[in-house]
Amino acid sequence: MPTGGAGPIKNHAAFIWSVADLLRGDYRQSEYGKVILPLTVIRRLDCVLEPTKGKVLSFHKRYGDRKDILISAAGVPFYNASPLTLQRVLDDSENVADQLRAYLAGFSESARDVLDKFRFEAQIARLDNANLLYLVLSKFRELDLHPDVVSNLEMGYLYEELVRKFSELSNETAGEHFTPREVIRLMVDLLLTDEPELHKRGIVKTMLDPACGTGGMLSVSEQRLRELNPQATLKTYGQELNAETYAVCRSDMMIKGQDAENIAFGNSFSEDAFDGEHYDYLLANPPFGVEWKKIAEVVKKEHTKDGFGGRFGAGLPRINDGSFLFLQHMISKMKRPERGGTRLAIVFNGSPLFTGAAGSGESEIRRWIIENDWLEAVVALPDQLFYNTGISTYFWIVTNRKNLRRRGKVQLIDARELFGKMRKSLGEKRREISPEQITEIVHLHGNFTESDRVKILPNEALGFLRITVERPLRLRWEVTEDTIAAFRANPKIDNLADEVRSALETGLARWGKEVYTDIKLATKRVIELLAGVGQRGLLLQKAILDSLAVRDPDAPPVTDDNGNNEPDPELRDYENVPLPGVSVTFEADPKERLTSIEYRTAVEDYMAAEVLPYVPDAWVAHTKTKIGYEIPLTRHFYEYVPPRPLAKIDAEIKSLEAEILAFLKEVTE
């Protein structure tokens, strides 16, 4: 919590927390926020509207529900046209619930939307049934939240403190909507601190979080920019799918005197509330591993729009993980470089780094980002940082306005060991990043120098050619017990009439011990066999040849009609060949690239060094080659630790054996 006004804010927070104690017994601790947060909002709005209440009522009587006129009369972006106030609600102690409902119904649409999303009506009934409504409401009436006592900025800090407390009490769900503040601070610092333009007097910037939860990222970003430049303005926007967390975020904006219309409700993928809009900064901590099956139709429709007419043109990830959909959605909101460009940061788990083979949706999305030179950095974070998961997480920093020294390169930062242990865990969160460690990580990013924690790679180092290595099919054709059994089990033979099948088997018995290693001779013999029983046809001919075929590494290769070796599917292998050091753009034709001299040479050199010395008859099926991208961050920071000397291990074993024998001796004596 900031130092300015910290005393009054803490006092107010303590008072509100004491009100929460009234709920004990009738509510679980994790449910306190369902009552306290909406009532804090209601009391703040009640205080803000008090000076203009008479004017609003007068205008409402004269002009009716004219939204523009009533907002103008209120002097803020919301109003309440009911003659009631919280004090007047409490004056009728016998009908507090009905009076409160009537009072809330008088709020303007934007305020009612927040209270509806809080589902506060259900809490009114619950409090009333428990005989707590009058008591709790009376306590809130004592709380002075008038703007001349608690400024919008201080009210924002107070509300965030309450949100944090209630989120920590609800560890089982906090991580879905609430990102630890030090994680957000690091994320925001990586986005903002290397931005010299932000120090200009009166600068105005915009930021969007398409999975804003309770709005913590937007709040911290705004606070951080104010620290960097008190004269700067950050206009924040967000969209949230969960109704209650949307209500928290939107009410936070209202409490701070900001435009609550900037916070939208709905699914960012299927109901893009900011279609066609672009921003200076974007950041998000989307839920990990969430499937997008329910909105698959909308997503696929966007994917198939001409070129990149839709937001998901680069590719579709697996149906059970929408992480890359969030990133593509965010990239679609970036300003064009000539209009200043955009920087964005997103929290991912490890899956987007490497999941998906070459040519898959995930790999194509990585290829699109990297070949467009948008991926600036990936930061590996400590595990156990978040409330509802202990897994490893990563920041991706993506921008279409890299500075000159970063162009054509990707920075990998290993911050996995930069953490401190918490004295008391909160759910899965057992570690935290200190302010000093945040400074260190930001310095590693800004310094852009290789070290034991930093690797700087050219874009093409993250790409590879997925080649298909074929080896010739080598067969012999013979009649044995095994091949006769295969003949009988072949479904194409099994479908024949019994007399035909029996005649063929009799003919095969006359095959004798002849062995063919030339497919033409074997085919000729099979044709003769079929003719002897009055049968013909390529499908039947092939079925018999397949049944009698036996793999033989010493047989000559089977060739097609053009004399080319047939590949053996059982010996087929795949290799990843590093991309040659040739910078390309995503728009380059993949077919032309794969047939270029540089790519062909890279494949041939790899084959000569890694494959042909061991299997000299192998070749590459060039038409099957695919371009893939992955970010093997862990591999680049791997340090080999040799095993302990055998003598030392042997000595330890002998020492343990002696200990065990001594214990046994004590037991048996």
MOPE-V763291 format. One record per pair of residues at least 12 apart in sequence whose C-alpha atoms are under 6 Angstrom apart, sorted by the first residue. I is the first residue (numbers start at 1). GAP is how many residues later the second one is. D is the distance in Angstrom with one decimal. If there is no record, write none. Layout:
i=I gap=GAP d=D
i=I gap=GAP d=D
This chain:
i=9 gap=149 d=5.6
i=30 gap=139 d=5.2
i=30 gap=140 d=4.8
i=33 gap=133 d=5.6
i=44 gap=101 d=5.5
i=47 gap=98 d=6.0
i=47 gap=99 d=4.8
i=48 gap=98 d=5.9
i=52 gap=22 d=5.5
i=56 gap=14 d=5.9
i=56 gap=17 d=5.5
i=57 gap=24 d=5.8
i=78 gap=30 d=5.7
i=79 gap=28 d=5.7
i=79 gap=29 d=5.4
i=80 gap=26 d=4.9
i=80 gap=27 d=4.1
i=81 gap=25 d=4.9
i=82 gap=21 d=5.8
i=82 gap=24 d=4.6
i=84 gap=19 d=5.6
i=114 gap=133 d=4.8
i=117 gap=126 d=5.1
i=117 gap=127 d=5.4
i=117 gap=130 d=5.5
i=118 gap=126 d=5.0
i=118 gap=129 d=5.8
i=152 gap=104 d=4.3
i=153 gap=103 d=5.9
i=156 gap=100 d=5.4
i=171 gap=256 d=5.0
i=175 gap=212 d=4.7
i=175 gap=213 d=4.8
i=177 gap=36 d=4.5
i=184 gap=33 d=5.9
i=186 gap=252 d=5.6
i=188 gap=33 d=5.9
i=190 gap=252 d=5.8
i=199 gap=30 d=5.6
i=201 gap=30 d=5.6
i=202 gap=29 d=5.1
i=202 gap=30 d=5.1
i=203 gap=29 d=4.9
i=204 gap=28 d=5.9
i=204 gap=29 d=4.7
i=204 gap=30 d=5.9
i=205 gap=29 d=4.9
i=206 gap=28 d=5.5
i=206 gap=29 d=4.7
i=206 gap=30 d=5.9
i=206 gap=73 d=5.4
i=206 gap=74 d=5.3
i=207 gap=29 d=4.9
i=207 gap=72 d=5.7
i=207 gap=73 d=6.0
i=207 gap=74 d=4.6
i=207 gap=75 d=5.4
i=208 gap=28 d=6.0
i=208 gap=29 d=4.6
i=208 gap=30 d=5.4
i=208 gap=74 d=4.8
i=209 gap=29 d=4.7
i=209 gap=73 d=5.8
i=209 gap=74 d=5.2
i=209 gap=75 d=5.3
i=210 gap=28 d=5.4
i=210 gap=29 d=4.8
i=211 gap=28 d=5.7
i=211 gap=29 d=5.3
i=211 gap=73 d=5.9
i=211 gap=75 d=5.7
i=212 gap=26 d=5.4
i=212 gap=27 d=5.8
i=212 gap=28 d=5.5
i=213 gap=27 d=5.8
i=213 gap=32 d=5.4
i=214 gap=31 d=5.0
i=214 gap=34 d=5.5
i=214 gap=35 d=4.5
i=215 gap=34 d=4.8
i=222 gap=12 d=5.8
i=237 gap=25 d=4.8
i=237 gap=26 d=5.6
i=238 gap=25 d=4.7
i=239 gap=24 d=5.6
i=239 gap=25 d=4.6
i=239 gap=26 d=5.6
i=240 gap=25 d=5.3
i=240 gap=26 d=5.9
i=241 gap=24 d=5.9
i=241 gap=25 d=4.6
i=241 gap=26 d=5.2
i=250 gap=13 d=5.8
i=278 gap=55 d=4.4
i=278 gap=56 d=5.4
i=278 gap=57 d=5.3
i=279 gap=55 d=5.9
i=280 gap=62 d=4.7
i=281 gap=61 d=5.6
i=281 gap=62 d=5.1
i=281 gap=63 d=5.5
i=282 gap=62 d=4.5
i=283 gap=61 d=5.4
i=283 gap=62 d=4.7
i=283 gap=63 d=5.5
i=284 gap=62 d=4.9
i=285 gap=61 d=5.8
i=285 gap=62 d=4.9
i=289 gap=32 d=4.3
i=290 gap=30 d=5.8
i=290 gap=31 d=5.0
i=290 gap=32 d=5.7
i=291 gap=28 d=5.4
i=291 gap=29 d=3.7
i=291 gap=30 d=4.9
i=291 gap=31 d=5.8
i=292 gap=27 d=5.7
i=292 gap=30 d=6.0
i=311 gap=18 d=5.6
i=311 gap=21 d=5.8
i=312 gap=16 d=5.9
i=314 gap=51 d=5.2
i=315 gap=46 d=4.5
i=315 gap=49 d=6.0
i=315 gap=50 d=5.6
i=316 gap=45 d=4.7
i=317 gap=44 d=4.9
i=317 gap=45 d=5.1
i=341 gap=59 d=5.7
i=341 gap=60 d=5.5
i=342 gap=57 d=5.7
i=343 gap=55 d=6.0
i=343 gap=56 d=4.4
i=344 gap=53 d=5.9
i=344 gap=54 d=5.3
i=345 gap=51 d=5.6
i=345 gap=52 d=4.6
i=346 gap=49 d=5.7
i=346 gap=50 d=5.4
i=347 gap=47 d=5.7
i=347 gap=48 d=4.8
i=348 gap=45 d=5.7
i=348 gap=46 d=5.2
i=349 gap=44 d=4.5
i=349 gap=45 d=6.0
i=353 gap=277 d=5.8
i=353 gap=278 d=5.0
i=354 gap=276 d=4.7
i=354 gap=277 d=5.9
i=358 gap=268 d=5.9
i=358 gap=269 d=5.8
i=358 gap=270 d=3.9
i=363 gap=265 d=5.7
i=363 gap=266 d=5.4
i=366 gap=263 d=6.0
i=367 gap=262 d=5.6
i=368 gap=218 d=5.7
i=371 gap=214 d=5.0
i=371 gap=215 d=5.1
i=372 gap=213 d=5.8
i=372 gap=214 d=5.9
i=373 gap=35 d=5.9
i=374 gap=24 d=5.3
i=374 gap=25 d=4.9
i=374 gap=26 d=5.2
i=375 gap=23 d=4.6
i=376 gap=21 d=5.5
i=376 gap=22 d=5.4
i=376 gap=34 d=5.2
i=377 gap=20 d=5.1
i=377 gap=33 d=5.5
i=377 gap=34 d=4.4
i=377 gap=35 d=5.7
i=378 gap=17 d=5.6
i=378 gap=18 d=4.7
i=378 gap=34 d=5.1
i=379 gap=15 d=5.4
i=379 gap=16 d=5.0
i=379 gap=34 d=4.7
i=380 gap=14 d=4.7
i=380 gap=34 d=5.1
i=380 gap=35 d=5.4
i=380 gap=36 d=5.8
i=381 gap=12 d=5.5
i=381 gap=13 d=5.5
i=381 gap=34 d=5.2
i=381 gap=35 d=4.7
i=382 gap=34 d=4.0
i=384 gap=45 d=5.0
i=384 gap=46 d=5.5
i=384 gap=47 d=5.7
i=385 gap=44 d=5.0
i=385 gap=46 d=5.3
i=386 gap=43 d=5.0
i=387 gap=40 d=5.2
i=387 gap=41 d=4.9
i=387 gap=42 d=4.7
i=388 gap=40 d=5.4
i=389 gap=39 d=5.5
i=390 gap=38 d=5.5
i=408 gap=50 d=5.8
i=408 gap=51 d=5.6
i=409 gap=48 d=5.5
i=409 gap=49 d=4.3
i=409 gap=50 d=5.1
i=410 gap=46 d=5.8
i=410 gap=47 d=5.3
i=411 gap=44 d=5.9
i=411 gap=45 d=4.6
i=412 gap=42 d=5.7
i=412 gap=43 d=5.1
i=413 gap=40 d=5.7
i=413 gap=41 d=4.7
i=414 gap=39 d=4.9
i=419 gap=13 d=5.6
i=419 gap=14 d=4.7
i=420 gap=12 d=5.4
i=462 gap=167 d=5.6
i=462 gap=168 d=5.7
i=462 gap=169 d=5.9
i=463 gap=116 d=5.7
i=463 gap=165 d=5.6
i=463 gap=166 d=4.3
i=464 gap=112 d=5.9
i=464 gap=113 d=5.3
i=464 gap=114 d=4.5
i=464 gap=115 d=4.8
i=464 gap=163 d=5.9
i=464 gap=164 d=5.3
i=465 gap=111 d=5.5
i=465 gap=112 d=4.9
i=465 gap=161 d=5.7
i=465 gap=162 d=4.8
i=466 gap=109 d=5.8
i=466 gap=110 d=4.7
i=466 gap=159 d=5.6
i=466 gap=160 d=5.1
i=467 gap=107 d=5.7
i=467 gap=108 d=5.4
i=467 gap=158 d=4.7
i=468 gap=106 d=4.8
i=468 gap=152 d=5.8
i=468 gap=153 d=5.6
i=469 gap=103 d=5.9
i=469 gap=104 d=5.1
i=469 gap=105 d=5.7
i=469 gap=150 d=5.7
i=469 gap=151 d=4.7
i=470 gap=97 d=5.7
i=470 gap=102 d=5.0
i=470 gap=148 d=5.6
i=470 gap=149 d=5.4
i=471 gap=96 d=5.5
i=471 gap=97 d=5.9
i=471 gap=147 d=4.6
i=472 gap=85 d=5.5
i=472 gap=93 d=5.7
i=472 gap=94 d=5.6
i=472 gap=95 d=4.6
i=472 gap=96 d=5.5
i=473 gap=84 d=5.5
i=473 gap=85 d=5.6
i=473 gap=93 d=5.6
i=473 gap=94 d=5.2
i=473 gap=95 d=4.2
i=474 gap=77 d=5.9
i=474 gap=78 d=5.6
i=474 gap=79 d=5.9
i=474 gap=81 d=5.3
i=474 gap=82 d=5.8
i=474 gap=83 d=4.7
i=474 gap=84 d=5.8
i=475 gap=75 d=5.4
i=475 gap=76 d=4.6
i=475 gap=77 d=5.2
i=475 gap=80 d=6.0
i=476 gap=40 d=5.5
i=476 gap=41 d=4.5
i=476 gap=73 d=5.7
i=476 gap=74 d=5.3
i=477 gap=38 d=5.7
i=477 gap=39 d=5.1
i=477 gap=71 d=5.2
i=477 gap=72 d=4.6
i=478 gap=37 d=4.9
i=478 gap=70 d=5.6
i=483 gap=64 d=5.8
i=483 gap=65 d=5.0
i=486 gap=61 d=5.2
i=487 gap=60 d=4.9
